[in-house]
Amino acid sequence: MNWRAVIGFELGWLALVYFQHLAMLPVAIYLLWAWWRLPKPRQILVLQLALLGIAIDSVLVFTGVLQFTSTIWLPAWFLLLWCLFALAVVEVFAALLKPLWLAPILGAVGGPLSYLGGAVLSGGQLLMPLGWLSWTCLVLIWAGLAAYYGSLNKERLHAQKMA
């Protein structure tokens, strides 16, 4: 278990959600340092996963499933949060989602709960205006994302360890 990555992600998530823009510089420094230490193929994968997450949440904002009170798109601290999460997927989470049947279950529970916790801790910056429809969309999306992240462990991450 890569405890530095787990603790770095958890502290970074909490700092970004609770302090938002005030936490961006220290989290960005940690993120760049950890990303720089990765092999080049994993660096690229982190960037791809961050862009995928930003694209998905952008669609959710534009369709009204998610909403931020301070902006019509995703705030900068939330973009950085996706980069931090993508790093954690590559360093830790993909390996934890090895049983592919378990990955969608964990994603369907953990992903939406993360948004719910973020909504509570963000001081009302993150909202789920459609109620149960927002929640259902997040459950379905995160079940699929977790299955994808779990498949990364078997294919891309394993191949990159050999390289």
C-alpha atoms as an extended CHARMM CRD file, in Angstrom:
* protein
*
       163  EXT
         1         1  MET       CA              0.0000000000        0.0000000000        0.0000000000  PROA      1               0.0000000000
         2         2  ASN       CA              1.3440000000        3.4030000000       -0.9890000000  PROA      2               0.0000000000
         3         3  TRP       CA              0.5320000000        5.2810000000        2.2210000000  PROA      3               0.0000000000
         4         4  ARG       CA              2.0540000000        8.5460000000        1.0050000000  PROA      4               0.0000000000
         5         5  ALA       CA             -0.3880000000        8.5280000000       -1.9060000000  PROA      5               0.0000000000
         6         6  VAL       CA             -3.3830000000        7.6000000000        0.2680000000  PROA      6               0.0000000000
         7         7  ILE       CA             -2.6400000000       10.2390000000        2.9130000000  PROA      7               0.0000000000
         8         8  GLY       CA             -1.7340000000       12.8290000000        0.2740000000  PROA      8               0.0000000000
         9         9  PHE       CA             -5.0110000000       12.2730000000       -1.5330000000  PROA      9               0.0000000000
        10        10  GLU       CA             -7.1540000000       12.3480000000        1.6130000000  PROA      10              0.0000000000
        11        11  LEU       CA             -5.5070000000       15.4760000000        3.0150000000  PROA      11              0.0000000000
        12        12  GLY       CA             -5.5460000000       17.1680000000       -0.3870000000  PROA      12              0.0000000000
        13        13  TRP       CA             -9.2350000000       16.3210000000       -0.9390000000  PROA      13              0.0000000000
        14        14  LEU       CA            -10.1980000000       17.6440000000        2.4870000000  PROA      14              0.0000000000
        15        15  ALA       CA             -8.1310000000       20.8100000000        2.0750000000  PROA      15              0.0000000000
        16        16  LEU       CA             -9.5120000000       21.5790000000       -1.3900000000  PROA      16              0.0000000000
        17        17  VAL       CA            -13.1260000000       20.9150000000       -0.4750000000  PROA      17              0.0000000000
        18        18  TYR       CA            -13.0220000000       22.7860000000        2.8310000000  PROA      18              0.0000000000
        19        19  PHE       CA            -10.6240000000       25.6470000000        2.0470000000  PROA      19              0.0000000000
        20        20  GLN       CA            -11.0260000000       25.6450000000       -1.7610000000  PROA      20              0.0000000000
        21        21  HSD       CA             -8.8590000000       28.3880000000       -3.3320000000  PROA      21              0.0000000000
        22        22  LEU       CA             -6.8010000000       28.8350000000       -0.1630000000  PROA      22              0.0000000000
        23        23  ALA       CA             -5.5510000000       25.2350000000       -0.4070000000  PROA      23              0.0000000000
        24        24  MET       CA             -4.7090000000       25.2660000000       -4.0970000000  PROA      24              0.0000000000
        25        25  LEU       CA             -1.0240000000       26.1850000000       -3.8490000000  PROA      25              0.0000000000
        26        26  PRO       CA              0.0390000000       23.5420000000       -1.2990000000  PROA      26              0.0000000000
        27        27  VAL       CA             -2.0380000000       20.8620000000       -3.0330000000  PROA      27              0.0000000000
        28        28  ALA       CA             -0.6240000000       21.8560000000       -6.4340000000  PROA      28              0.0000000000
        29        29  ILE       CA              2.9220000000       21.6160000000       -5.0730000000  PROA      29              0.0000000000
        30        30  TYR       CA              2.2380000000       18.1370000000       -3.6690000000  PROA      30              0.0000000000
        31        31  LEU       CA              0.5190000000       17.0860000000       -6.8880000000  PROA      31              0.0000000000
        32        32  LEU       CA              3.3740000000       18.2460000000       -9.1240000000  PROA      32              0.0000000000
        33        33  TRP       CA              5.9870000000       16.6250000000       -6.8820000000  PROA      33              0.0000000000
        34        34  ALA       CA              4.1580000000       13.2700000000       -6.8290000000  PROA      34              0.0000000000
        35        35  TRP       CA              3.3840000000       13.4290000000      -10.5630000000  PROA      35              0.0000000000
        36        36  TRP       CA              7.0090000000       14.2650000000      -11.4060000000  PROA      36              0.0000000000
        37        37  ARG       CA              8.1590000000       11.0990000000       -9.5630000000  PROA      37              0.0000000000
        38        38  LEU       CA              6.0110000000        8.8270000000      -11.7640000000  PROA      38              0.0000000000
        39        39  PRO       CA              7.3100000000        7.1350000000      -14.9250000000  PROA      39              0.0000000000
        40        40  LYS       CA              6.3160000000        8.9870000000      -18.1040000000  PROA      40              0.0000000000
        41        41  PRO       CA              3.5440000000        6.5180000000      -19.1550000000  PROA      41              0.0000000000
        42        42  ARG       CA              1.8780000000        6.9090000000      -15.7500000000  PROA      42              0.0000000000
        43        43  GLN       CA              2.2070000000       10.6940000000      -15.9530000000  PROA      43              0.0000000000
        44        44  ILE       CA              0.3050000000       10.6000000000      -19.2320000000  PROA      44              0.0000000000
        45        45  LEU       CA             -2.3320000000        8.3210000000      -17.7210000000  PROA      45              0.0000000000
        46        46  VAL       CA             -2.8410000000       10.7570000000      -14.8180000000  PROA      46              0.0000000000
        47        47  LEU       CA             -3.4180000000       13.5720000000      -17.3070000000  PROA      47              0.0000000000
        48        48  GLN       CA             -5.8490000000       11.4540000000      -19.3490000000  PROA      48              0.0000000000
        49        49  LEU       CA             -7.8530000000       10.4400000000      -16.2610000000  PROA      49              0.0000000000
        50        50  ALA       CA             -7.9770000000       14.0250000000      -15.0020000000  PROA      50              0.0000000000
        51        51  LEU       CA             -9.2790000000       15.2260000000      -18.3720000000  PROA      51              0.0000000000
        52        52  LEU       CA            -11.8540000000       12.4180000000      -18.4290000000  PROA      52              0.0000000000
        53        53  GLY       CA            -13.1490000000       13.3980000000      -14.9750000000  PROA      53              0.0000000000
        54        54  ILE       CA            -13.2180000000       17.1010000000      -15.8350000000  PROA      54              0.0000000000
        55        55  ALA       CA            -15.1230000000       16.3370000000      -19.0450000000  PROA      55              0.0000000000
        56        56  ILE       CA            -17.6880000000       14.1880000000      -17.2120000000  PROA      56              0.0000000000
        57        57  ASP       CA            -18.2580000000       16.7680000000      -14.4870000000  PROA      57              0.0000000000
        58        58  SER       CA            -18.4590000000       19.5160000000      -17.1140000000  PROA      58              0.0000000000
        59        59  VAL       CA            -21.3100000000       17.6240000000      -18.7690000000  PROA      59              0.0000000000
        60        60  LEU       CA            -22.9670000000       17.1890000000      -15.3660000000  PROA      60              0.0000000000
        61        61  VAL       CA            -22.7260000000       20.9360000000      -14.7120000000  PROA      61              0.0000000000
        62        62  PHE       CA            -24.0570000000       21.8770000000      -18.1550000000  PROA      62              0.0000000000
        63        63  THR       CA            -26.9900000000       19.4660000000      -17.7820000000  PROA      63              0.0000000000
        64        64  GLY       CA            -27.8420000000       20.7680000000      -14.3080000000  PROA      64              0.0000000000
        65        65  VAL       CA            -26.9960000000       17.5740000000      -12.4050000000  PROA      65              0.0000000000
        66        66  LEU       CA            -24.2760000000       19.4400000000      -10.4820000000  PROA      66              0.0000000000
        67        67  GLN       CA            -24.0310000000       23.1250000000       -9.7440000000  PROA      67              0.0000000000
        68        68  PHE       CA            -21.4490000000       25.4480000000       -8.2320000000  PROA      68              0.0000000000
        69        69  THR       CA            -22.6310000000       28.6810000000       -6.6710000000  PROA      69              0.0000000000
        70        70  SER       CA            -19.5070000000       30.6630000000       -7.5070000000  PROA      70              0.0000000000
        71        71  THR       CA            -19.2220000000       29.8500000000      -11.2250000000  PROA      71              0.0000000000
        72        72  ILE       CA            -21.1590000000       28.4840000000      -14.1770000000  PROA      72              0.0000000000
        73        73  TRP       CA            -18.4590000000       25.8600000000      -14.8460000000  PROA      73              0.0000000000
        74        74  LEU       CA            -16.0860000000       23.9670000000      -12.5590000000  PROA      74              0.0000000000
        75        75  PRO       CA            -14.1200000000       26.1390000000      -10.1210000000  PROA      75              0.0000000000
        76        76  ALA       CA            -10.3230000000       25.9850000000      -10.2430000000  PROA      76              0.0000000000
        77        77  TRP       CA            -10.0880000000       24.1120000000       -6.9280000000  PROA      77              0.0000000000
        78        78  PHE       CA            -12.3900000000       21.4230000000       -8.3410000000  PROA      78              0.0000000000
        79        79  LEU       CA            -10.2050000000       21.0360000000      -11.4450000000  PROA      79              0.0000000000
        80        80  LEU       CA             -7.2180000000       20.5360000000       -9.1660000000  PROA      80              0.0000000000
        81        81  LEU       CA             -9.2480000000       18.0010000000       -7.1890000000  PROA      81              0.0000000000
        82        82  TRP       CA             -9.7140000000       15.9440000000      -10.3650000000  PROA      82              0.0000000000
        83        83  CYS       CA             -5.9510000000       16.0160000000      -10.9750000000  PROA      83              0.0000000000
        84        84  LEU       CA             -5.3660000000       14.8550000000       -7.4100000000  PROA      84              0.0000000000
        85        85  PHE       CA             -7.9200000000       12.0650000000       -7.8060000000  PROA      85              0.0000000000
        86        86  ALA       CA             -6.3930000000       10.9360000000      -11.1120000000  PROA      86              0.0000000000
        87        87  LEU       CA             -3.0190000000       10.6800000000       -9.4000000000  PROA      87              0.0000000000
        88        88  ALA       CA             -4.5800000000        8.5940000000       -6.6220000000  PROA      88              0.0000000000
        89        89  VAL       CA             -6.2240000000        6.2900000000       -9.1730000000  PROA      89              0.0000000000
        90        90  VAL       CA             -2.8850000000        5.5750000000      -10.8210000000  PROA      90              0.0000000000
        91        91  GLU       CA             -0.9470000000        5.2270000000       -7.5650000000  PROA      91              0.0000000000
        92        92  VAL       CA             -3.4980000000        3.4310000000       -5.3650000000  PROA      92              0.0000000000
        93        93  PHE       CA             -7.1260000000        2.9740000000       -6.3650000000  PROA      93              0.0000000000
        94        94  ALA       CA             -6.7530000000        0.9600000000       -9.5620000000  PROA      94              0.0000000000
        95        95  ALA       CA             -4.9150000000       -1.7300000000       -7.6130000000  PROA      95              0.0000000000
        96        96  LEU       CA             -7.6360000000       -1.7870000000       -4.9430000000  PROA      96              0.0000000000
        97        97  LEU       CA            -10.3250000000       -2.3860000000       -7.5720000000  PROA      97              0.0000000000
        98        98  LYS       CA             -8.8580000000       -5.6790000000       -8.8020000000  PROA      98              0.0000000000
        99        99  PRO       CA            -12.0540000000       -7.7540000000       -8.5130000000  PROA      99              0.0000000000
       100       100  LEU       CA            -13.9250000000       -6.2540000000      -11.4540000000  PROA      100             0.0000000000
       101       101  TRP       CA            -17.3120000000       -7.2420000000       -9.9600000000  PROA      101             0.0000000000
       102       102  LEU       CA            -16.4900000000       -5.2320000000       -6.8210000000  PROA      102             0.0000000000
       103       103  ALA       CA            -15.3070000000       -2.0830000000       -8.6030000000  PROA      103             0.0000000000
       104       104  PRO       CA            -18.7560000000       -0.8610000000       -9.7740000000  PROA      104             0.0000000000
       105       105  ILE       CA            -20.2140000000       -1.4510000000       -6.3080000000  PROA      105             0.0000000000
       106       106  LEU       CA            -17.4610000000        0.5310000000       -4.6050000000  PROA      106             0.0000000000
       107       107  GLY       CA            -17.6900000000        3.2620000000       -7.2460000000  PROA      107             0.0000000000
       108       108  ALA       CA            -21.4790000000        3.4900000000       -7.0000000000  PROA      108             0.0000000000
       109       109  VAL       CA            -21.1910000000        4.0340000000       -3.2540000000  PROA      109             0.0000000000
       110       110  GLY       CA            -17.9050000000        5.9050000000       -2.8410000000  PROA      110             0.0000000000
       111       111  GLY       CA            -18.1580000000        8.3410000000       -5.7570000000  PROA      111             0.0000000000
       112       112  PRO       CA            -21.5340000000        9.8690000000       -4.8870000000  PROA      112             0.0000000000
       113       113  LEU       CA            -20.6940000000        9.9090000000       -1.1700000000  PROA      113             0.0000000000
       114       114  SER       CA            -17.5860000000       11.9010000000       -2.0200000000  PROA      114             0.0000000000
       115       115  TYR       CA            -19.7490000000       14.4810000000       -3.8030000000  PROA      115             0.0000000000
       116       116  LEU       CA            -22.2000000000       14.5240000000       -0.8930000000  PROA      116             0.0000000000
       117       117  GLY       CA            -19.3650000000       15.0580000000        1.5830000000  PROA      117             0.0000000000
       118       118  GLY       CA            -17.9230000000       17.7120000000       -0.6920000000  PROA      118             0.0000000000
       119       119  ALA       CA            -21.2740000000       19.4770000000       -0.8810000000  PROA      119             0.0000000000
       120       120  VAL       CA            -21.5070000000       19.5580000000        2.9110000000  PROA      120             0.0000000000
       121       121  LEU       CA            -17.9040000000       20.6300000000        3.5240000000  PROA      121             0.0000000000
       122       122  SER       CA            -17.7260000000       23.1540000000        0.6840000000  PROA      122             0.0000000000
       123       123  GLY       CA            -19.9680000000       25.6150000000        2.4690000000  PROA      123             0.0000000000
       124       124  GLY       CA            -22.6520000000       25.3750000000       -0.1920000000  PROA      124             0.0000000000
       125       125  GLN       CA            -20.3150000000       25.8140000000       -3.1510000000  PROA      125             0.0000000000
       126       126  LEU       CA            -21.2160000000       22.3970000000       -4.6010000000  PROA      126             0.0000000000
       127       127  LEU       CA            -24.9010000000       21.6210000000       -5.0430000000  PROA      127             0.0000000000
       128       128  MET       CA            -26.8940000000       18.7090000000       -6.4270000000  PROA      128             0.0000000000
       129       129  PRO       CA            -29.9860000000       20.6570000000       -7.5430000000  PROA      129             0.0000000000
       130       130  LEU       CA            -31.9300000000       17.7410000000       -9.0310000000  PROA      130             0.0000000000
       131       131  GLY       CA            -32.0140000000       15.7520000000       -5.7860000000  PROA      131             0.0000000000
       132       132  TRP       CA            -32.4600000000       12.0430000000       -6.4380000000  PROA      132             0.0000000000
       133       133  LEU       CA            -31.8780000000       12.4670000000      -10.1680000000  PROA      133             0.0000000000
       134       134  SER       CA            -28.4700000000       14.0160000000       -9.4420000000  PROA      134             0.0000000000
       135       135  TRP       CA            -27.7240000000       11.1980000000       -7.0110000000  PROA      135             0.0000000000
       136       136  THR       CA            -28.7970000000        8.4980000000       -9.5200000000  PROA      136             0.0000000000
       137       137  CYS       CA            -26.6370000000       10.0050000000      -12.2800000000  PROA      137             0.0000000000
       138       138  LEU       CA            -23.6250000000       10.0390000000       -9.9570000000  PROA      138             0.0000000000
       139       139  VAL       CA            -24.2170000000        6.4210000000       -8.8970000000  PROA      139             0.0000000000
       140       140  LEU       CA            -24.3550000000        5.2160000000      -12.5120000000  PROA      140             0.0000000000
       141       141  ILE       CA            -21.3900000000        7.2820000000      -13.6780000000  PROA      141             0.0000000000
       142       142  TRP       CA            -19.1840000000        6.2780000000      -10.7580000000  PROA      142             0.0000000000
       143       143  ALA       CA            -20.0630000000        2.6020000000      -11.0980000000  PROA      143             0.0000000000
       144       144  GLY       CA            -18.8130000000        2.8020000000      -14.6860000000  PROA      144             0.0000000000
       145       145  LEU       CA            -15.7280000000        4.8540000000      -13.8100000000  PROA      145             0.0000000000
       146       146  ALA       CA            -14.7050000000        2.4490000000      -11.0520000000  PROA      146             0.0000000000
       147       147  ALA       CA            -15.0510000000       -0.5030000000      -13.4170000000  PROA      147             0.0000000000
       148       148  TYR       CA            -12.8410000000        1.3570000000      -15.8920000000  PROA      148             0.0000000000
       149       149  TYR       CA            -10.2850000000        2.2040000000      -13.1870000000  PROA      149             0.0000000000
       150       150  GLY       CA            -10.2340000000       -1.4440000000      -12.1080000000  PROA      150             0.0000000000
       151       151  SER       CA             -9.5900000000       -2.5380000000      -15.6830000000  PROA      151             0.0000000000
       152       152  LEU       CA             -6.6100000000       -0.1850000000      -15.8230000000  PROA      152             0.0000000000
       153       153  ASN       CA             -4.8920000000       -2.2930000000      -13.2140000000  PROA      153             0.0000000000
       154       154  LYS       CA             -5.1340000000       -5.4170000000      -15.3210000000  PROA      154             0.0000000000
       155       155  GLU       CA             -4.1260000000       -3.8350000000      -18.6150000000  PROA      155             0.0000000000
       156       156  ARG       CA             -2.3020000000       -0.5180000000      -18.7190000000  PROA      156             0.0000000000
       157       157  LEU       CA             -0.8170000000       -0.2950000000      -15.2430000000  PROA      157             0.0000000000
       158       158  HSD       CA              0.5330000000       -3.8370000000      -15.3750000000  PROA      158             0.0000000000
       159       159  ALA       CA              2.0580000000       -3.2210000000      -18.7980000000  PROA      159             0.0000000000
       160       160  GLN       CA              3.6580000000       -0.0210000000      -17.5180000000  PROA      160             0.0000000000
       161       161  LYS       CA              5.2710000000       -1.8360000000      -14.5970000000  PROA      161             0.0000000000
       162       162  MET       CA              6.9830000000       -4.1230000000      -17.0740000000  PROA      162             0.0000000000
       163       163  ALA       CA              8.2670000000       -1.2140000000      -19.1860000000  PROA      163             0.0000000000
